[in-house]
Amino acid sequence: MSENYSEDKREENKPDKEPCVKSVSSSAEIPKLTVVFDLHKLLPAQSRLPLLEAYTAIRPYCDTMLKKIRKYCTIMIFSSGTEQSVNDVRSLIDPKGEYFEKVFSRNSCTKVINLYGKYLAKTGADLKRTVLIDDRLHSFMHQPFNGIPIRPWTGHEDGTELLHIKKLIMDLIEEKDVCALLKQR
């Protein structure tokens, strides 16, 4: 064992602030686009009614979007919520388990001060072909050019933002380096 084992381990686990990592794919085909969604205030909305009853509503067009993009993308959840909370909400959005390939919760986030960043290398996906859709800009701190910001959803309006996200994702399907394109936006 190396004398610098703990240093080596620390370097190995240290998140890079690289906006995008070189593709490891050497094939002529473009790897499948990986779409990573935050969960809370993005797809569902949770609220309390005046009599302390809690409810969860699913954002308009969530199912439509997920059905469309799953044919072309690998879909994951990366949330700063607790594992139990994430799994509870995921089961409402995806009761048959057909949309989300991987699910990451708070214990996979990188905490900086009191903010939870999402280090996308933990997904194992090719970061040139990965996007993170989140309502919190600090979630993009490690890979700013993989991020697609979206307004949080409170459950009250009949928004169409997921239709716009679906269109953007479909536009990115053939891009070899989504970071380069998103950097220009």
C-alpha positions in Angstrom: 0.0 0.0 0.0 1.2 3.4 -0.9 2.2 5.9 1.8 0.0 8.4 0.0 -3.0 6.2 0.0 -5.3 8.7 1.7 -4.0 11.5 -0.5 -4.5 9.3 -3.6 -8.0 8.4 -2.4 -8.8 12.1 -1.7 -7.7 13.1 -5.2 -9.6 10.2 -6.7 -12.8 11.4 -5.0 -12.3 15.1 -5.5 -14.9 16.5 -7.9 -13.4 18.2 -10.9 -14.8 21.5 -12.0 -14.4 20.5 -15.6 -17.4 21.7 -17.6 -17.3 18.5 -19.7 -15.2 15.4 -19.7 -13.7 13.9 -22.8 -15.8 11.1 -24.3 -14.6 7.6 -23.6 -16.6 6.3 -26.5 -14.4 5.2 -29.4 -17.2 3.9 -31.6 -18.5 5.7 -34.7 -21.9 5.8 -33.1 -22.9 8.5 -30.7 -23.6 7.2 -27.2 -27.2 7.5 -26.1 -28.0 10.9 -24.5 -28.3 10.7 -20.7 -31.0 13.0 -19.2 -30.7 13.5 -15.5 -33.6 15.1 -13.7 -33.8 16.7 -10.3 -36.9 15.5 -8.6 -38.4 18.0 -6.2 -40.1 21.0 -7.7 -39.2 19.8 -11.1 -41.5 16.9 -12.0 -43.8 16.7 -8.9 -44.9 19.4 -6.5 -45.6 18.7 -2.9 -47.7 20.9 -0.7 -49.7 21.0 2.5 -53.4 21.8 2.5 -54.7 24.1 5.3 -55.7 21.0 7.4 -52.1 19.7 7.3 -52.8 17.1 4.7 -50.0 16.6 2.2 -50.4 15.9 -1.4 -48.1 15.4 -4.4 -49.1 16.5 -7.9 -47.2 15.6 -11.1 -46.2 18.4 -13.4 -48.3 18.7 -16.6 -46.8 16.8 -19.5 -44.4 14.8 -17.3 -45.6 11.4 -18.5 -45.8 12.6 -22.2 -42.2 13.8 -22.0 -40.8 10.7 -20.3 -42.6 8.4 -22.8 -41.2 10.3 -25.7 -37.6 10.7 -24.6 -37.1 7.2 -23.1 -37.0 5.8 -26.6 -33.8 7.9 -27.3 -32.3 8.6 -23.9 -31.1 7.0 -20.7 -33.1 8.8 -18.0 -31.9 9.2 -14.4 -32.9 11.0 -11.2 -30.4 12.9 -9.2 -32.0 14.6 -6.2 -30.9 16.3 -3.0 -33.8 14.7 -1.3 -33.5 11.8 1.1 -33.4 8.3 -0.4 -36.9 7.5 1.1 -38.4 10.7 -0.2 -36.9 10.3 -3.7 -38.1 6.7 -3.9 -41.6 7.6 -2.7 -42.0 10.3 -5.3 -40.4 8.2 -8.1 -42.9 5.5 -7.5 -45.7 8.0 -8.1 -44.2 9.2 -11.4 -43.0 5.8 -12.5 -45.1 3.1 -10.8 -44.1 0.5 -13.4 -40.4 1.3 -13.2 -40.0 1.9 -16.9 -38.5 5.4 -17.1 -35.6 5.8 -14.7 -32.5 3.7 -15.1 -30.7 5.0 -12.1 -31.7 7.0 -9.0 -29.3 9.1 -6.9 -30.3 10.9 -3.7 -28.8 13.3 -1.2 -26.0 10.8 -0.2 -24.7 11.0 -3.7 -24.6 14.8 -3.8 -21.5 16.9 -3.0 -22.1 19.3 -0.2 -20.4 22.7 -0.4 -21.2 24.9 2.5 -25.0 24.3 2.7 -25.6 23.6 -1.0 -25.9 20.2 -2.6 -24.1 19.9 -6.0 -24.6 17.1 -8.4 -21.4 15.6 -9.6 -22.5 13.9 -12.8 -19.5 11.6 -13.1 -21.2 9.6 -10.3 -23.8 8.5 -12.9 -21.2 6.7 -15.0 -22.5 8.4 -18.1 -20.4 10.0 -20.9 -20.5 13.7 -19.8 -20.3 14.9 -23.4 -23.7 13.2 -23.8 -25.3 14.1 -20.5 -27.6 16.9 -19.4 -28.9 17.8 -15.9 -32.3 19.5 -15.7 -32.7 21.2 -12.4 -34.4 24.3 -10.9 -31.4 25.1 -8.6 -28.4 26.7 -10.4 -26.0 25.5 -7.7 -26.7 21.9 -8.8 -24.6 22.7 -11.9 -21.5 23.8 -9.9 -19.4 20.9 -11.0 -20.5 20.7 -14.7 -22.0 24.1 -15.6 -22.2 23.3 -19.3 -24.2 20.2 -18.8 -27.0 22.1 -17.0 -30.4 23.0 -18.3 -32.1 25.3 -15.8 -35.9 25.1 -15.5 -38.3 27.1 -13.4 -39.6 25.3 -10.2 -43.1 24.1 -10.4 -45.4 24.7 -7.5 -48.4 22.7 -8.7 -50.7 25.6 -9.2 -50.3 26.6 -12.9 -50.9 24.5 -16.0 -47.4 25.0 -17.3 -46.0 23.7 -20.6 -42.4 24.0 -19.7 -41.8 20.2 -20.0 -43.0 20.4 -23.6 -40.1 22.9 -24.2 -37.7 20.6 -22.3 -38.8 17.7 -24.4 -38.2 19.6 -27.6 -34.7 20.7 -26.4 -33.8 17.1 -25.5 -35.0 15.9 -28.9 -32.8 18.6 -30.5 -29.8 17.3 -28.5 -30.2 13.6 -29.4 -27.8 13.8 -32.3 -25.3 16.2 -30.8 -21.8 14.7 -30.2 -21.0 17.2 -27.5 -24.0 18.7 -25.7 -21.8 20.8 -23.5 -20.5 22.8 -26.5 -24.0 23.5 -27.7 -25.4 24.3 -24.2 -22.4 26.6 -23.5 -23.6 28.8 -26.5 -27.1 29.2 -25.0 
